[in-house]
Amino acid sequence: MSGVGNFTISLSFLSGNGVVPGPFVFPPWFNSSSQNALTLAVPGVAGPNAAPGGGCTVAPSGPNTDFALTGWQISGGILNALVTVAATNLYSMSGRGKLYDAFVAFSAALLPLETNGCLTIGGARVLAARVAQALPLTFAETLQFTYGVRSDLRWVDLAPGMMLRVAYGDYAYVAPPTQSGGPRNAYNGGGSAVLTVRRRPDASLGFDAFVDALAPLQVTNAGQQIAGVLDLESQGASGAYGRLIYPPQVDNVTYIASPPDPLRNVAFVFANTPADLATATTNFLKNGTTGGVGSSVFFTGRAAVTPVITVYVNGQSLQVALGTTLADLLATTFTITPSETYTAVPKPFGLFRWVQPSLANVSFGQPNTYSSTSFAFNQTSDISPTTHLSQWDVPLFAGDVITLTLPVAS
């Protein structure tokens, strides 16, 4: 048994030839030695038409070769959704890309079940999130399955509760009396803003609760270019699903020879279904427009946009950039490495994640309540020869709790 009742981390896991991109996060109650298909039980997502027996299911289809909502089961008086995950790609290094594609397709197939009453409103997102949390994944895959982070394609999916820290770049023009301003005419660091992604009553994404309350708000002839929250909140600049996309290349600080280009600035793509979001993204990356599927907008002025999540350190909330690791956070407190400090008794720090033990419900008869679950770190911390990461480089998630026990001078 690898996971027992805690999260654990292992350098190796996948089978097959080639390079193993560890470390891996094992969820609670995950058995890494069995390599069997997984069966998960997820409470709290049942709609009025869900019941034990037939109906309200999702079978593998198309790109989804791995995930199935097979039925419903009552446990402890609570109706649980039963989800199975096939073993084929789960335990194969060469199949990990197919596993993610299958997960995306499965998540999209859950949405109609909200309409027909099989899932509660919002239940599709919750169910997909619980499935992602119950999978053994690399550090990069945890961000991919949970937040839609694709570092290779420079994008991240927007989700309610995510904050976006915007650092604007303002263009400074020096009007010289006798000679050109030259390189002094350039973009420089401007102001900053924080936008909070939220779900509007019509299911579209919003970025400011107060401005949302002033609807309808529309910016005349806004086009694709945006400067701030007024443009984002205007009609047409949102959808039920959104994606933040960075360009492969950004103009240098003095270049102004061409009009603002959506493919050389940070942009948002919006659509009302996951399938349309995928199509809109493909179209946008080709020519800077969504081709009539969904919509897109982009910041002018060389703005940088960073997704921000909230974690808790000794009970106090702390906003950190998405992708921040436990090692990053500990480095702000300790001058020695986590491995050196972790040998102390009592342990000087701990990491806890709010989780519903989907695997334990079925396999081990454990209670299916949500709880704050600890990471059980190894006493010795090896470094992956492939990724050069150790267990301390585990990415933090929104809601994670970090405890620090600092020594007190006697």
C-alpha positions as CSV (number, residue, x, y, z in Angstrom):
1,M,0.0,0.0,0.0
2,S,1.5,3.3,-1.0
3,G,-0.9,6.0,-0.2
4,V,-2.5,4.6,3.0
5,G,-4.5,7.5,4.5
6,N,-2.1,10.3,3.4
7,F,-0.7,11.8,0.3
8,T,2.7,10.3,-0.5
9,I,5.4,11.1,-3.0
10,S,7.5,8.7,-5.0
11,L,10.3,9.2,-7.6
12,S,9.3,6.2,-9.8
13,F,6.0,4.7,-10.8
14,L,5.3,4.3,-14.5
15,S,6.2,1.3,-16.6
16,G,7.7,1.2,-20.1
17,N,10.8,2.3,-21.8
18,G,12.2,5.8,-21.8
19,V,12.6,8.5,-19.2
20,V,10.4,8.6,-16.1
21,P,9.4,12.2,-15.3
22,G,8.9,11.8,-11.5
23,P,8.3,12.6,-8.8
24,F,4.7,11.4,-8.5
25,V,2.0,12.3,-6.0
26,F,0.0,9.3,-4.7
27,P,-3.5,10.1,-3.4
28,P,-4.7,8.6,-0.1
29,W,-5.4,4.9,-0.2
30,F,-3.7,4.4,-3.6
31,N,-2.1,1.0,-4.0
32,S,0.8,1.5,-6.5
33,S,1.8,-2.1,-6.6
34,S,-1.5,-3.5,-7.8
35,Q,-1.7,-1.6,-11.1
36,N,-5.4,-2.4,-11.3
37,A,-8.2,-0.3,-12.6
38,L,-9.4,2.3,-10.1
39,T,-13.0,2.5,-8.8
40,L,-13.9,5.9,-7.1
41,A,-16.9,6.9,-5.1
42,V,-17.8,10.6,-5.0
43,P,-20.5,12.0,-2.8
44,G,-22.3,15.3,-3.0
45,V,-22.8,15.4,-6.8
46,A,-26.1,13.5,-7.2
47,G,-29.0,15.4,-8.9
48,P,-32.7,14.6,-8.3
49,N,-32.8,11.9,-11.0
50,A,-29.7,10.0,-9.9
51,A,-30.5,6.6,-8.2
52,P,-28.9,3.2,-7.6
53,G,-29.2,1.0,-10.7
54,G,-29.3,1.9,-14.3
55,G,-29.2,5.3,-16.0
56,C,-27.3,8.5,-15.3
57,T,-24.0,7.0,-16.6
58,V,-21.2,8.0,-19.0
59,A,-19.5,5.3,-21.0
60,P,-16.0,5.7,-22.7
61,S,-16.4,7.1,-26.1
62,G,-14.2,8.8,-28.7
63,P,-11.0,10.3,-27.1
64,N,-12.3,9.0,-23.7
65,T,-11.0,5.5,-23.6
66,D,-10.3,5.5,-19.8
67,F,-13.0,7.0,-17.7
68,A,-16.6,5.9,-17.0
69,L,-19.4,6.9,-14.7
70,T,-20.8,3.4,-14.2
71,G,-23.6,4.1,-11.7
72,W,-24.6,5.1,-8.2
73,Q,-24.2,3.5,-4.8
74,I,-25.6,4.4,-1.4
75,S,-23.0,4.4,1.4
76,G,-23.6,5.7,4.9
77,G,-27.0,7.1,3.7
78,I,-25.2,9.2,1.0
79,L,-25.6,8.6,-2.7
80,N,-22.2,8.3,-4.4
81,A,-21.3,8.5,-8.0
82,L,-19.1,5.5,-9.1
83,V,-16.3,6.2,-11.5
84,T,-13.9,3.7,-13.0
85,V,-10.5,4.5,-14.5
86,A,-9.0,1.9,-16.8
87,A,-5.5,0.7,-16.1
88,T,-4.2,0.8,-19.7
89,N,-2.9,4.4,-19.8
90,L,-2.9,5.0,-16.0
91,Y,0.2,2.8,-15.5
92,S,1.9,3.4,-18.9
93,M,4.4,6.2,-19.4
94,S,3.6,6.3,-23.1
95,G,-0.2,6.6,-22.4
96,R,-0.1,9.6,-20.1
97,G,-1.0,12.0,-22.9
98,K,-4.0,9.8,-23.9
99,L,-5.0,9.7,-20.2
100,Y,-5.3,13.5,-20.1
101,D,-7.2,13.7,-23.4
102,A,-9.6,11.1,-22.0
103,F,-10.0,13.0,-18.8
104,V,-10.9,16.2,-20.8
105,A,-13.4,14.3,-22.9
106,F,-14.9,12.6,-19.8
107,S,-15.3,16.0,-18.0
108,A,-17.1,17.4,-21.0
109,A,-19.4,14.4,-21.2
110,L,-20.5,15.0,-17.6
111,L,-22.0,18.4,-18.4
112,P,-25.3,17.2,-20.0
113,L,-26.0,15.2,-16.9
114,E,-26.6,18.5,-15.1
115,T,-29.3,19.4,-17.6
116,N,-31.1,16.1,-17.2
117,G,-31.0,16.1,-13.4
118,C,-28.5,13.3,-13.0
119,L,-25.9,15.7,-11.5
120,T,-26.6,18.7,-9.4
121,I,-25.8,22.1,-10.9
122,G,-22.1,22.4,-10.7
123,G,-21.7,18.7,-10.0
124,A,-19.8,18.0,-13.2
125,R,-16.9,20.3,-12.1
126,V,-16.9,18.8,-8.6
127,L,-16.9,15.2,-9.9
128,A,-14.1,15.9,-12.4
129,A,-12.0,17.6,-9.7
130,R,-12.5,14.6,-7.3
131,V,-11.4,12.2,-10.1
132,A,-8.3,14.3,-10.8
133,Q,-7.5,14.3,-7.1
134,A,-7.6,10.5,-6.9
135,L,-5.1,9.9,-9.7
136,P,-1.4,9.2,-9.3
137,L,0.2,12.1,-11.2
138,T,3.5,13.8,-11.7
139,F,3.9,17.3,-10.2
140,A,3.3,18.8,-13.6
141,E,0.3,16.6,-14.2
142,T,-1.3,17.7,-10.9
143,L,-1.4,21.3,-12.2
144,Q,-2.6,20.0,-15.7
145,F,-5.5,17.9,-14.4
146,T,-6.6,20.3,-11.7
147,Y,-6.0,23.7,-13.3
148,G,-5.6,23.0,-17.0
149,V,-2.0,24.2,-17.0
150,R,-0.2,23.5,-20.2
151,S,3.3,24.9,-19.8
152,D,4.2,23.6,-23.3
153,L,1.4,25.6,-24.9
154,R,1.6,28.5,-22.4
155,W,-2.0,28.5,-21.2
156,V,-4.1,27.9,-18.1
157,D,-7.8,27.5,-17.7
158,L,-9.8,30.0,-15.7
159,A,-11.8,28.8,-12.7
160,P,-14.0,30.6,-10.2
161,G,-12.0,31.7,-7.1
162,M,-8.8,32.1,-9.1
163,M,-7.2,35.6,-8.9
164,L,-5.3,37.2,-11.7
165,R,-2.5,39.6,-10.8
166,V,-2.1,42.0,-13.8
167,A,1.1,44.0,-14.1
168,Y,0.6,46.6,-16.8
169,G,3.2,48.0,-19.1
170,D,2.7,51.7,-19.9
171,Y,4.4,53.4,-22.8
172,A,6.5,56.4,-21.9
173,Y,7.1,58.9,-24.7
174,V,9.8,61.5,-24.2
175,A,9.0,64.7,-26.2
176,P,12.5,66.1,-26.7
177,P,13.0,69.8,-27.6
178,T,15.8,69.2,-30.1
179,Q,16.4,65.4,-30.6
180,S,14.6,62.1,-30.7
181,G,13.9,60.4,-27.4
182,G,15.3,57.2,-28.9
183,P,15.4,54.2,-26.5
184,R,13.9,56.4,-23.8
185,N,10.6,56.0,-25.6
186,A,9.7,52.6,-24.3
187,Y,7.3,50.5,-22.2
188,N,8.0,50.6,-18.5
189,G,6.4,49.1,-15.4
190,G,3.0,50.6,-14.9
191,G,0.3,50.0,-12.3
192,S,-1.1,46.6,-11.2
193,A,-4.5,45.2,-10.5
194,V,-6.0,42.0,-9.1
195,L,-9.0,40.4,-10.9
196,T,-11.0,37.7,-9.2
197,V,-12.6,35.1,-11.5
198,R,-16.2,34.3,-10.4
199,R,-19.3,32.6,-11.7
200,R,-22.1,34.9,-12.7
201,P,-25.7,33.9,-12.3
202,D,-25.9,33.2,-16.1
203,A,-23.0,30.7,-15.7
204,S,-20.5,33.0,-17.5
205,L,-17.2,34.0,-16.0
206,G,-16.9,37.4,-14.4
207,F,-14.0,39.3,-13.0
208,D,-15.4,41.7,-10.5
209,A,-18.5,41.1,-8.4
210,F,-19.3,44.8,-7.9
211,V,-19.1,45.7,-11.6
212,D,-21.1,42.6,-12.4
213,A,-23.9,44.0,-10.3
214,L,-24.0,47.1,-12.5
215,A,-25.0,45.0,-15.6
216,P,-25.7,45.6,-18.4
217,L,-22.3,47.2,-18.9
218,Q,-21.0,47.5,-22.5
219,V,-18.0,49.2,-23.9
220,T,-18.6,50.9,-27.3
221,N,-16.5,49.5,-30.1
222,A,-14.2,47.6,-27.6
223,G,-13.0,45.1,-30.2
224,Q,-10.4,42.6,-29.0
225,Q,-8.2,45.0,-27.1
226,I,-8.6,45.4,-23.4
227,A,-7.0,47.6,-20.8
228,G,-8.7,46.4,-17.6
229,V,-11.8,45.3,-15.8
230,L,-14.2,47.5,-17.7
231,D,-13.4,45.8,-21.0
232,L,-13.4,42.3,-19.4
233,E,-16.8,42.9,-17.9
234,S,-18.4,44.2,-21.1
235,Q,-20.7,42.0,-23.0
236,G,-19.1,39.5,-25.3
237,A,-15.8,39.3,-23.4
238,S,-16.7,36.2,-21.5
239,G,-18.3,32.7,-21.6
240,A,-18.9,29.8,-19.3
241,Y,-15.3,28.6,-19.9
242,G,-12.1,30.7,-20.3
243,R,-8.4,30.2,-20.9
244,L,-5.5,32.6,-20.3
245,I,-2.9,32.3,-23.1
246,Y,0.6,33.7,-23.3
247,P,2.2,34.4,-26.7
248,P,5.3,32.6,-27.8
249,Q,7.0,35.9,-28.4
250,V,6.5,39.4,-27.0
251,D,7.6,42.7,-28.6
252,N,10.6,44.4,-27.0
253,V,10.2,47.4,-24.9
254,T,10.8,50.0,-27.6
255,Y,9.0,48.3,-30.6
256,I,5.9,50.2,-31.8
257,A,6.2,49.8,-35.5
258,S,3.1,47.7,-35.9
259,P,-0.5,47.7,-34.5
260,P,-1.2,45.8,-31.3
261,D,-1.1,42.1,-32.1
262,P,-3.3,39.5,-30.3
263,L,-0.6,36.9,-31.0
264,R,2.1,38.9,-29.3
265,N,0.2,39.8,-26.1
266,V,-1.4,38.0,-23.2
267,A,-5.0,37.0,-24.2
268,F,-8.2,35.4,-23.0
269,V,-10.3,33.0,-25.0
270,F,-13.9,32.3,-24.0
271,A,-16.6,29.8,-25.0
272,N,-19.7,28.2,-23.5
273,T,-18.6,24.6,-23.8
274,P,-15.3,22.7,-23.4
275,A,-15.5,21.6,-27.0
276,D,-16.0,25.2,-28.2
277,L,-13.2,26.4,-26.0
278,A,-10.8,23.8,-27.6
279,T,-11.9,24.9,-31.1
280,A,-11.7,28.6,-30.2
281,T,-8.2,28.1,-28.8
282,T,-7.0,26.3,-32.0
283,N,-8.4,29.0,-34.2
284,F,-7.0,31.8,-32.0
285,L,-3.5,30.3,-32.1
286,K,-3.6,30.2,-35.9
287,N,-4.6,33.8,-36.7
288,G,-5.5,35.7,-33.5
289,T,-9.3,35.3,-33.8
290,T,-11.6,32.5,-32.7
291,G,-13.2,32.1,-36.1
292,G,-16.7,32.8,-34.8
293,V,-16.5,30.2,-32.1
294,G,-16.6,31.9,-28.7
295,S,-14.6,35.1,-28.3
296,S,-11.2,36.5,-27.5
297,V,-9.6,39.6,-26.1
298,F,-6.0,40.6,-25.4
299,F,-4.2,43.1,-23.2
300,T,-2.3,45.9,-25.0
301,G,0.8,47.5,-23.4
302,R,2.9,44.3,-22.7
303,A,0.8,43.3,-19.6
304,A,1.8,40.3,-17.6
305,V,-0.9,38.2,-16.0
306,T,-0.2,35.7,-13.2
307,P,-2.9,33.3,-11.8
308,V,-2.9,33.5,-8.0
309,I,-4.3,31.1,-5.4
310,T,-4.8,31.3,-1.7
311,V,-3.0,29.0,0.8
312,Y,-2.9,29.1,4.6
313,V,0.2,29.4,6.7
314,N,-0.3,28.8,10.4
315,G,-3.9,29.9,10.0
316,Q,-3.2,33.1,8.0
317,S,-4.2,33.3,4.3
318,L,-1.4,33.9,1.8
319,Q,-1.7,34.6,-1.9
320,V,0.9,32.8,-4.0
321,A,1.3,32.4,-7.8
322,L,-0.1,29.2,-9.3
323,G,2.9,26.8,-9.6
324,T,4.4,27.9,-6.2
325,T,6.0,24.9,-4.5
326,L,6.4,23.9,-0.9
327,A,10.1,24.5,-1.3
328,D,9.4,28.1,-2.6
329,L,7.3,28.9,0.5
330,L,9.7,27.3,3.0
331,A,12.6,29.3,1.4
332,T,11.0,32.4,2.7
333,T,11.2,31.1,6.3
334,F,14.2,28.8,6.6
335,T,17.8,29.5,5.6
336,I,18.6,25.7,5.4
337,T,17.1,23.1,3.1
338,P,13.8,21.4,3.9
339,S,15.7,18.0,4.1
340,E,17.9,19.4,6.8
341,T,15.0,20.7,8.9
342,Y,12.8,17.7,8.4
343,T,15.1,15.5,10.5
344,A,14.1,17.5,13.6
345,V,11.6,16.3,16.2
346,P,8.9,17.5,16.2
347,K,8.7,18.1,12.5
348,P,9.2,21.8,11.8
349,F,6.6,22.0,9.0
350,G,3.7,20.1,7.5
351,L,1.5,20.2,4.4
352,F,-2.2,19.4,4.5
353,R,-4.8,19.2,1.6
354,W,-8.5,19.2,1.9
355,V,-9.6,15.9,0.2
356,Q,-12.4,13.5,-0.1
357,P,-10.9,9.9,-0.1
358,S,-12.6,8.6,-3.3
359,L,-10.5,5.5,-3.4
360,A,-11.1,4.5,0.2
361,N,-14.9,4.6,0.0
362,V,-15.0,1.6,-2.3
363,S,-11.9,-0.3,-1.7
364,F,-11.5,-0.1,2.1
365,G,-14.9,0.9,3.4
366,Q,-13.6,4.2,4.8
367,P,-15.9,7.1,5.5
368,N,-16.4,9.4,2.5
369,T,-16.3,12.7,4.4
370,Y,-13.9,15.5,3.4
371,S,-11.0,16.1,5.7
372,S,-7.7,17.8,5.9
373,T,-5.2,15.1,4.9
374,S,-1.5,15.4,5.4
375,F,1.5,14.7,3.1
376,A,3.7,12.0,4.5
377,F,7.1,13.0,3.4
378,N,10.1,10.7,3.3
379,Q,12.9,11.1,5.8
380,T,15.4,11.2,3.0
381,S,14.7,13.3,-0.1
382,D,16.1,11.9,-3.4
383,I,16.2,14.1,-6.5
384,S,14.9,12.9,-9.8
385,P,17.7,12.6,-12.3
386,T,15.2,13.5,-15.1
387,T,13.4,16.5,-13.8
388,H,15.8,17.5,-11.0
389,L,12.9,17.8,-8.6
390,S,12.6,16.4,-5.1
391,Q,9.5,15.8,-2.9
392,W,9.8,19.4,-1.6
393,D,9.0,20.7,-5.1
394,V,5.4,19.6,-4.9
395,P,3.1,22.4,-6.2
396,L,0.7,24.0,-3.8
397,F,-3.1,24.0,-4.4
398,A,-5.7,26.5,-3.4
399,G,-6.8,25.8,0.2
400,D,-3.6,24.0,1.1
401,V,-2.6,24.4,4.8
402,I,1.1,24.7,5.7
403,T,2.1,24.5,9.4
404,L,5.4,26.0,10.5
405,T,6.8,25.2,14.0
406,L,9.7,27.6,14.5
407,P,12.2,27.1,17.2
408,V,12.0,29.3,20.3
409,A,15.1,30.7,21.9
410,S,15.6,29.5,25.4
